[in-house]
Amino acid sequence: PGEYADVTPDTNVGGGKVAEEIEKLKEKVPFTQEEEKQIEYGADVEVWLEIKDISDSVSSEEKAKVEEKLGDADVALYLDIAMFKQVGENEASRLTQLSDKVQITFKLDDSYINTDKDVTRTYSIIHVHDGKAEVITPVFDANAKTLSFQTDRFSTYALVYTDEVNTPPAETPATGDSFQPAFWIACMTLSIFGI
């Protein structure tokens, strides 16, 4: 059988890539019967992920779908996340769906990272696919400045965030309790001496 390779370019937004070994990834990529025959007879397979900033070209319909799920959040950018496969000398084809989810990780630009210690920033991803929008909760790694999330479909994604001002913990008020054990122990000791 042919060999599999992940040839994801490093020019993706944030250096985005599939965070999965090629052996696990190949089980999730759909192939036609003809492609499976070619692979069986030694055709190599290349798969790759492309992540492009489409903030300037996203359709008004997709923006409207994102806004339906946006709530109080702000949109940082719109992304076209696409996966491709190429079997042997065949033309590369864009995949719209895998048989199972894969994890995608990309680095956030510094302009999307909150540096105000009085504010907590929470990220979400709104995915628009086949005219429907869903909210995905990604994992933010503050040290690596990366976002990771899982998906099995490839289309338009919006990176969104909400900022919440941190409220300092309320000080515990004095309760007026005047119990002083040292004073009462001293009084008992004097009483015993008096007796």
Buried (B, 14 or more C-beta within 10 A) or exposed (E): EBEBBBEBEEEBBBBBBBBBEEEEBBEBBEBEEEBEEBBEEEBBBBBBBBBBBBEEEBEEEBBEBBEEBBEEBEBBBBBBBBBBBBBBEBEEEEBBBBEEEBBBBBBBBEEBEBEEEEEEBBBBBBBBBEEEBEBEEBEBEEEEBBBBBBBBBBBBBBBBBBBEEEEEEEEEEEEEEEEEEEEEEEEEEEEEEEE
